[in-house]
Amino acid sequence: MGIGISLVLIAAGAILTYAVETTVEGLNIDAVGVILMAVGFVGLLFSLLFLMTWSPFAFGNRSERYERVDRVDRTDHTHDHV
């Protein structure tokens, strides 16, 4: 779930909870709104955490991960042949 969908769920839940004054038999509109907001907040949290794991600025310096370079022996071996 992306950040945009999470924000839409939060907004729809808030509208159902705080702005809708109608009643539906067998359905609690306020409960549906709270559930949508909760799902939206959880989705937003996971989306942000996922983005932070891929960010080069998150949690300090992670440059060790990208500095894996294969070491090559640069000594001259042309005179080793007998």
C-alpha positions in Angstrom: 0.0 0.0 0.0 1.4 3.3 -1.0 1.4 6.7 0.8 -1.3 8.0 -1.5 -3.7 5.2 -0.8 -3.0 5.4 2.9 -3.9 9.1 2.9 -7.1 8.5 1.0 -8.1 5.8 3.5 -7.4 8.2 6.4 -9.4 11.0 4.8 -12.3 8.7 3.9 -12.3 7.3 7.5 -12.3 10.8 8.9 -15.2 11.9 6.7 -17.2 8.8 7.7 -16.4 9.3 11.4 -16.8 13.0 11.8 -18.9 14.4 8.9 -21.5 11.8 8.1 -24.6 12.1 10.3 -26.7 9.4 8.7 -27.5 5.9 10.1 -27.6 2.6 8.3 -29.4 -0.3 9.7 -26.9 -3.1 10.6 -23.8 -0.9 9.9 -22.0 1.5 12.3 -20.6 4.2 10.1 -18.4 5.6 12.9 -16.8 2.1 13.4 -16.2 1.8 9.6 -14.5 5.2 9.6 -12.3 4.4 12.6 -11.3 1.1 10.9 -10.4 2.9 7.7 -8.4 5.5 9.5 -6.5 2.8 11.5 -5.7 0.8 8.3 -4.6 4.0 6.6 -2.3 4.9 9.5 -0.8 1.4 9.6 -0.3 1.5 5.8 1.3 4.9 6.0 3.7 3.8 8.8 4.8 0.7 6.8 5.2 2.8 3.6 7.4 5.3 5.4 9.5 2.6 7.1 10.0 0.9 3.7 11.1 4.2 2.1 13.5 4.8 5.0 15.2 1.5 4.4 16.0 2.5 0.9 17.0 6.1 1.6 20.7 6.8 1.6 20.1 9.4 4.4 18.4 7.0 6.8 20.0 5.7 10.0 23.4 7.4 9.5 26.1 6.3 7.1 25.4 3.2 5.2 28.1 3.6 2.7 29.8 0.4 3.8 27.1 -1.5 1.9 28.1 0.2 -1.4 31.9 0.1 -0.9 32.2 -3.6 -1.7 34.8 -3.6 -4.3 36.6 -6.7 -5.6 40.2 -6.4 -4.7 42.6 -7.0 -7.6 46.2 -7.9 -7.0 48.1 -5.2 -8.9 51.6 -6.6 -8.7 53.5 -7.1 -11.9 53.6 -10.8 -12.7 55.2 -10.5 -16.1 58.7 -11.5 -14.9 57.5 -14.6 -12.9 57.5 -16.8 -16.0 60.6 -19.0 -16.2 
